[in-house]
Amino acid sequence: MFSILIPTYNFDCSKLCQDLHKQALKIGEDFEILVYDDFSTKKFESNKELSNLSNVIYKELPRNYGRAAIRNLMAQEAKGTHLLFLDCDGEIASKNYLCLYHKFKDEADIICGGRIYPEKEKIKRKYYLHWIYGKKRESKCNRCNAKSFMTNNFLIKREVFETSKFDSTMLGYGHEDTAFGIDLKKKGFKFKIISNPVIHIGLYDADEFVSNTRNSIKNLVDIIYRNKNIEDFFDIKLVKVYFQLNKYKLRNLNILVYKLFRFLIEKNLKSRYPNLHLLDLYKLGYFSLLSKEKESKN
C-alpha cells in the first residue's frame, strides 16, 4: 500500500493532491493521501474540500509542529508499507509520476525523484534569487551521481523510516533533510535517484530566501556539533570548504570578510542580478562565524 504524505502550511495544495489522486486510481494498488495542515495562518477552502476525494484524509493540526515533527506524525499515522513524501508547493511534471515510483519501489530503500523549476518567463522578479539558485544548484540533485538528499519528493519503505525519523528538535527552515539523509546513509540503507521530478512552484522572495538561508546554516551548525564528526557532512560542499579553510588557519579572515561585506552582499542578493558566488561567500562566512561561536561555548 502507498501512503502519500503532504504536509502543508499557508499553501493551496489542492491541484497537487487532485493530480496525485487521479494517477493513484490508475496504478491498481491500495493507496491513501494524507494532507495535514500545520496550523496555517491562512486557510484554503480548496484544501478542506480534498477530504471529499476517496482515500484522502485532510487534517488541521491544533498547533504548529514544524517541518520535521509533522513528517514524523504523518508517517506514524499512515497505513502504507511505502511512504511517499511531497512538499505542498510542488507540481507534478509527468503523467507517469506515480507509475515510476511504483516501478522502482523495491529497487532501493529510498527512492529520490528530484526537483525542477518553472521557466524564467513565469518568474516574478522578487523570486529571482530563489529561482536562479534552484536552477543552478538544487536541480543538480536530479543527476544519478548526486550526493545531496532532499525531502521534497522521495519514497521510503516504512520499516526504514522507523529506524531514523526526522529530528523534531530542529526549528525553522533548513537541513532537517540533511540530518535525516546522513543518518540513513550511516546505517547503510540503499538510495536510488530516478528522473521523476516535481516542479517547485512555491518560491520565496529574496528577503525570505536570505532569512531561510541563515536559519538553515544555523541548523546545520547545530547538527554537526551534536554529531561531533564533521567528516560525516563532507557531501555538503559548504562544510568541506569550511574544513579546509579552518585547516589552513583562514577562518578568522573569512569571518572578517563576512562582517565587513555582509550588508553589501545582501544588497546584491536582493537586487535584479544576484550573484551566486557572493551567496557562497556569504554562507561560508556565516557558517564560520557560528562555528567559532559554538566552539567557544563548548
C-alpha positions, 0 to 999 in steps of 0.5 A: 500500500502507498501512503502519500504524505503532504504536509502543508502550511499557508499553501493551496495544495489542492491541484497537487493532491487532485493530480496525485489522486487521479494517477493513484486510481490508475496504478491498481494498488491500495493507496491513501493521501494524507494532507495535514495542515500545520496550523496555517495562518491562512486557510484554503477552502480548496484544501478542506474540500480534498477530504471529499476525494476517496482515500484522502484524509485532510487534517488541521493540526491544533498547533504548529509542529514544524517541518520535521515533527509533522513528517514524523506524525504523518508517517506514524499515522499512515497505513502504507508499507511505502511512504511517499513524501511531497512538499505542498508547493510542488507540481507534478511534471509527468503523467507517469509520476506515480507509475515510476515510483511504483516501478522502482519501489523495491529497487532501493530503500529510498527512492529520490525523484528530484526537483525542477523549476518553472521557466524564467518567463513565469518568474516574478522578479522578487523570486529571482534569487530563489529561482536562479539558485534552484536552477543552478544548484538544487536541480543538480540533485536530479543527476544519478551521481548526486550526493545531496538528499532532499525531502521534497519528493522521495519514497521510503519503505516504512520499516526504514523510516522507523529506524531514523525519523526526522529530528523534531528538535530542529526549528525553522527552515533548513537541513532537517533533510540533511540530518535525516539523509546522513543518518540513513546513509550511516546505517547503510540503507540503499538510495536510488535517484530516478528522473521523476521530478516535481516542479517547485512552484512555491518560491520565496522572495529574496528577503525570505530566501536570505532569512531561510538561508541563515536559519538553515546554516544555523541548523546545520551548525547545530547538527554537526556539533551534536554529531561531533564528526564533521567528516560525516557532512563532507557531501555538503560542499559548504562544510568541506570548504569550511574544513579546509579553510579552518585547516589552513588557519583562514577562518578568522579572515573569512569571518572578517570578510563576512562582517565587513561585506555582509550588508553589501552582499545582501544588497546584491542578493536582493537586487535584479542580478544576484550573484551566486558566488557572493551567496557562497561567500556569504554562507561560508562566512556565516557558517564560520562565524557560528562555528567559532561561536559554538566552539567557544561555548563548548 
